[in-house]
Amino acid sequence: TISMGARASNAFKVSCSVEGALAANGEVWTTNTVANVHIGAIGFSQPMWIMDKKFSMDRRGGQITSLTLIPLNSLVLGEIPGG
């Protein structure tokens, strides 16, 4: 994937799942918005851009939102041509 804005050695994305379709502030998880990401196990905490989201339900009918986030000021341009 071609990306700009972050050096390749520092490029990363966060994929996660959260319970429900609403963020803590009561808004629906939406692509092209910013979310605060906290990963206590590695001491990571920063705002990130929501690049992709998918709503689903678990076996008991609970709502789950799967998110893919990238660092702010990063841009994914798409697949490499001919790749």
N, C-alpha and C positions, 0 to 999 in steps of 0.2 A: 504494500500500500504506500502511496506517495503521501508524505505529510510535510507541512511547513510550520515554522514557528518554534520548534524545539530541536535542539541538536539531536541527532540520531542516538547518541550515547545516553541522552537524558529522556528520550521519548518513552512514554508508557501510556497505558489505559487501565482503568479500573472497571471490572465487571462485577456486579453484585445483584443480589435480590433483597427486596425489602417487603415487609408485610403491608398489605393494603395498597390502595391506589392514590392515597393522599400523603403529602409530606407533613411534617410536624406543624407547619404553619397553616394547614388546612387546604392547601392548593393541590390540584391534580398534578402528578409528575408529568412534565412536558419537555419534549426535546427542544433544543436551542434555548435553554435557560440555564441558570447557574444553580448548583446545589453545593452545600457544605459537606465535605467528605471527611470523616474521622475514622481512622483505623488505629485504635489504641494499642494493639499488639506491637506495632512498629513505630509508634509515635508520630503518625502522619495526620495532619489536619490542614486542609486548604480548600478553597472554593474551586470547583471544577465545572466544566461545560458538559451538559447532558447531550451526548451525541445520538443515543438510541435508547428506546424504551419499549418494553413489551408487557402488556397486561395478561395475566392468566389466573387460573383458580387451582387450588390444591384439591385433593380427594375429598376433603370435608367441606368444600365450598368456600374456603377462605381465599381472599384476593391476594395475589402476589404481583409485584412489579419488578421486572428485571431491567437493570440499567447498565449502560456503557458510558463511561465518563472519560474525558480527556482534559489535560491541563488547560487553563485559560491561556489565550493567545496562541493556541495550536489550531491547526486547520488540516483536515483530512481531505485530500484532493481526489482520491479514488484509486482504482487499481492501476497498476503499471500496464501500459498498452502492450499487447502481445504476450502478456505474462500468464 
